[in-house]
Amino acid sequence: MLIVAVEVIVDTGAIDELRNALRTMEEATRKESGCLTYAFSVDVNDPTMLRVFERWETMEALNAHFKTPHMAAFNTAIGKIQPKSIDIKVYEIAKEVPLPG
């Protein structure tokens, strides 16, 4: 399994401009083969921080995601707001373990 963690810093108000693109991207991606989780969130203490949390079955599924029309449309929408920074990390996970307690 792969976990993708994305942090995007944008200007104040830019996330509101992206809401429709975020909704469309989230809905389309969740239907993709191999997508286990795909969710956007805004940091409760920093309204300029957009996060994406993703879980994918395989690297092949993630690579296929990058080639979808909705990904291309989303990249165009993100480009229009000119993010201040984008940090993307991909983690390969061998297994999930239960939280002790």
C-alpha positions as CSV (number, residue, x, y, z in Angstrom):
1,M,0.0,0.0,0.0
2,L,1.1,3.6,-0.7
3,I,0.2,6.6,1.4
4,V,0.5,10.0,-0.3
5,A,0.7,13.1,1.9
6,V,0.4,16.5,0.2
7,E,0.6,20.0,1.7
8,V,-0.1,23.0,-0.5
9,I,0.3,26.6,0.8
10,V,-1.8,29.2,-1.1
11,D,-2.8,32.8,-0.7
12,T,-5.6,33.7,1.6
13,G,-8.9,33.0,-0.1
14,A,-7.5,30.8,-2.9
15,I,-8.9,27.6,-1.4
16,D,-12.4,29.1,-1.8
17,E,-11.6,29.6,-5.5
18,L,-10.7,25.9,-5.8
19,R,-13.7,24.4,-4.0
20,N,-15.4,23.1,-7.2
21,A,-12.2,21.7,-8.5
22,L,-11.5,20.0,-5.2
23,R,-15.0,18.5,-5.1
24,T,-14.7,17.2,-8.7
25,M,-11.2,15.8,-8.1
26,E,-12.2,14.1,-4.9
27,E,-15.3,12.5,-6.4
28,A,-13.6,11.3,-9.5
29,T,-10.5,10.0,-7.8
30,R,-12.5,8.0,-5.2
31,K,-14.0,6.0,-8.2
32,E,-10.6,5.0,-9.6
33,S,-9.4,1.4,-9.4
34,G,-6.8,1.0,-6.6
35,C,-7.9,4.2,-4.7
36,L,-8.5,3.3,-1.0
37,T,-8.8,6.8,0.4
38,Y,-8.7,10.3,-1.1
39,A,-9.5,13.4,0.9
40,F,-8.8,17.1,0.9
41,S,-8.7,19.1,4.1
42,V,-7.9,22.6,5.2
43,D,-5.8,23.1,8.3
44,V,-8.0,24.4,11.2
45,N,-5.3,26.8,12.3
46,D,-4.0,27.9,8.9
47,P,-6.7,28.6,6.2
48,T,-3.9,28.8,3.6
49,M,-2.8,25.2,4.1
50,L,-4.5,22.6,1.9
51,R,-3.8,18.9,2.6
52,V,-4.4,15.8,0.6
53,F,-4.4,12.4,2.2
54,E,-4.3,9.4,-0.2
55,R,-4.1,5.6,0.1
56,W,-3.5,3.5,-3.0
57,E,-3.2,-0.3,-3.4
58,T,-0.3,-0.1,-5.8
59,M,2.2,2.2,-7.5
60,E,0.6,1.2,-10.8
61,A,-2.8,2.5,-9.6
62,L,-1.2,5.8,-8.4
63,N,0.6,6.2,-11.8
64,A,-2.7,5.6,-13.6
65,H,-4.2,8.3,-11.4
66,F,-1.6,10.8,-12.6
67,K,-2.7,10.2,-16.3
68,T,-6.5,10.8,-15.8
69,P,-8.4,13.7,-17.3
70,H,-9.6,14.9,-13.9
71,M,-5.9,15.1,-12.7
72,A,-5.1,17.2,-15.7
73,A,-8.0,19.5,-15.1
74,F,-7.1,19.8,-11.4
75,N,-3.5,20.6,-12.2
76,T,-4.8,23.5,-14.4
77,A,-7.0,24.8,-11.6
78,I,-4.1,24.6,-9.1
79,G,-1.8,26.4,-11.6
80,K,-4.2,29.3,-11.8
81,I,-4.0,30.1,-8.1
82,Q,-0.1,29.9,-8.2
83,P,0.6,28.0,-4.9
84,K,3.3,29.4,-2.7
85,S,4.6,25.8,-2.1
86,I,3.7,22.2,-2.7
87,D,5.2,19.4,-0.7
88,I,4.4,15.8,-1.8
89,K,5.6,12.7,0.0
90,V,4.8,9.1,-1.0
91,Y,5.3,6.3,1.6
92,E,5.3,2.6,0.8
93,I,3.7,0.8,3.7
94,A,4.3,-2.9,4.4
95,K,1.4,-3.4,6.7
96,E,-1.1,-1.6,8.9
97,V,-0.9,-2.2,12.6
98,P,-3.6,-1.5,15.2
99,L,-3.2,1.4,17.6
100,P,-2.4,0.1,21.1
101,G,-4.8,0.9,23.7
